[in-house]
Amino acid sequence: MKIMNITDVNGFFKVIDECVGKVELVTGEGDRLNLKSKLSQYVALANVFSDGKIDELEIVAYEKEDIKRLIDFMYKGA
């Protein structure tokens, strides 16, 4: 799924931390980084973070409740 225009980066990574299953960032080269890893979160920020927001990320979540949690964050910011 693509997530766009994340202005609450801390809130986004908090939602990622609350996920029960694996959540991966898909890079432009097709590599997958485990977003539950703090190191990967920092790498993701360094690669796509500009002007205080993340314009677009492609992520893969494997658990149904995690997908719902991420969609709720996109629509409600919660």
C-alpha positions as MATLAB code, in Angstrom:
seq = 'MKIMNITDVNGFFKVIDECVGKVELVTGEGDRLNLKSKLSQYVALANVFSDGKIDELEIVAYEKEDIKRLIDFMYKGA';
ca = [
       0.000    0.000    0.000;
       1.134    3.536   -0.640;
       0.988    6.026    2.188;
       1.252    9.671    1.243;
       1.738   13.062    2.879;
       2.689   11.950    6.378;
       3.084   15.102    8.442;
       3.017   13.394   11.857;
       6.141   11.282   11.442;
       6.351   10.418   15.151;
       2.705    9.330   15.124;
       3.318    7.215   12.021;
       6.222    5.346   13.591;
       4.207    4.939   16.798;
       1.520    3.174   14.744;
       4.223    1.000   13.147;
       5.539    0.085   16.618;
       2.005   -0.946   17.674;
       1.632   -3.356   14.755;
       1.711   -7.027   15.749;
       3.139   -8.390   12.504;
       5.904   -7.494   10.122;
       5.660   -4.136    8.337;
       8.101   -3.486    5.527;
       9.150   -0.412    3.576;
       9.602   -1.124   -0.137;
      12.445    0.968   -1.532;
      12.596    2.327   -5.071;
      14.967   -0.520   -5.913;
      12.494   -3.126   -4.630;
      14.368   -3.901   -1.412;
      12.271   -4.433    1.707;
      13.252   -2.948    5.065;
      11.642   -4.032    8.330;
      10.011   -0.836    9.621;
       9.698   -2.278   13.127;
      13.480   -1.986   13.378;
      14.575    1.390   14.772;
      17.605    1.341   12.480;
      15.357    0.847    9.435;
      13.103    3.662   10.650;
      16.108    5.998   10.732;
      17.184    4.846    7.261;
      13.643    5.447    5.973;
      13.660    8.932    7.465;
      17.055    9.744    5.980;
      15.957    8.608    2.509;
      12.487   10.141    2.210;
      12.167   12.828    4.878;
      12.126   16.423    3.664;
      10.403   19.645    4.695;
       8.984   18.073    7.875;
       6.882   15.443    6.106;
       7.122   12.191    4.194;
       5.645   12.625    0.731;
       5.180    8.960   -0.152;
       6.059    5.501    1.157;
       5.221    2.075   -0.153;
       4.760   -0.366    2.694;
       3.649   -3.961    3.084;
       1.797   -5.152    6.186;
       0.955   -8.826    6.588;
      -1.611   -8.856    9.412;
      -5.200   -7.747    8.813;
      -5.341   -5.697   12.026;
      -2.089   -3.937   11.088;
      -3.494   -2.983    7.692;
      -6.576   -1.561    9.425;
      -4.386    0.325   11.917;
      -2.370    1.883    9.080;
      -5.463    2.802    7.067;
      -7.002    4.399   10.180;
      -3.834    6.452   10.617;
      -3.968    7.602    6.978;
      -7.596    8.711    7.209;
      -7.909    9.846   10.805;
      -4.362   10.473   11.921;
      -4.975    8.086   14.838;
];
